Amino acid sequence: MKILIAIGVLRQQEAGAARVVFSHARELETRGHSVDCWFLDDILPSATGSGRFDALVFAHRVADKILQDRQKYDVVNLHAPWGCVYGLRRRFFRSQGAPPYVFTMQGSEERAVFVMSREHRSGRAQNFAWKNRAWHRLYHQRMYDYSIRTADYGAVANREAWAMAQITHGREPGCVWYVPNGTEECFFLQRDYAKREPPRLLFVGSWIDRKGIRYLAEAFGMLYDKLPDTTLSVAGCMASEEAVKSCFAAEVRNRVRVIPFVKRPDMPALYAAHDVFVFPSLVEGMPLTLLEAMATGMAVVTSESPGMADLVEDEFNGLLVQPADAHGLTAAIERLCRSADLCRRLGQEAQRTARRYTWSIVAQKLEKVLLLAAHRGAQN
């Protein structure tokens, strides 16, 4: 097949959504397909990703480019919400010969709005006031709605969003598929579980409210009273050391190490150098960093939320805590810091779990959806 994958984010290997596209494309090419990838800066060279209307302009330009040469691809895989314009034009303007359209979506926008609205009411999400929620509902959410409703097929990375895409948008069974994210072979390391003092904690992700950073900071402050030598590394946060440390109590700031940016080749060593992966995110699709940490055999603590709970079974291959629960997060981290045996048992099971989520396995699931769409397109 000749496949197009398009996503409205910058072409950066270190970014999570872009890495999903790169990984899908690599594995599909390994399986004999021809794949082109379009990113935001390919279509809008001056875009930074922060422009208010970048998403809609990108969606229009992608639709234009596909329809200008509609015989070039057998199927197009457009990540939500950027497939909305192409889907609408195919459906309502009957673009004869336009390739079939498969959407890919990481998680549920409805879930994200619900969670962050709750956080705003508790004073923990300053950027989600009523104006932001209204803008999201009238603009961003609507783009997602049309992306889902107008696609021939869809692939969604967590089970809750998979179900909601079918129920909320009335899609027939068999049109939307669960296709999780994956991880690379380079992360499957041999780990030494001997107890190390002081315990070294690791968080990897953007330093934003929805990642549960306020609860992480609160929990680390409470942990300091019990295990004062414990250290925490905050990596890949894309924020300054000053901004990150300002979220923590003054007495623990010297125990926090901030690494704003980590190159992809350096990621396996980063996980290997730490003992416990702490990921208290409130809402996700399926986080690549969690999969990577599990692949390295780390003991993980994460929130019992969709995406994370798709991967982690409490007390079997990690510890799950309720979202937005700093006390529960503290208790779970303390258990792992005090028990090398528990870290070994959970870490080894985590690594075995991650073996079922390599990109080569995941790409076979996506390939199946793309083939179904291409077959339907050939029949029409």
Summary of the structure (lengths in Angstrom):
residues: 380
radius of gyration: 21.2
end to end distance: 16.8
largest distance: 67.1
contacts: 1352
relative contact order: 0.13
helix: 49%
strand: 15%
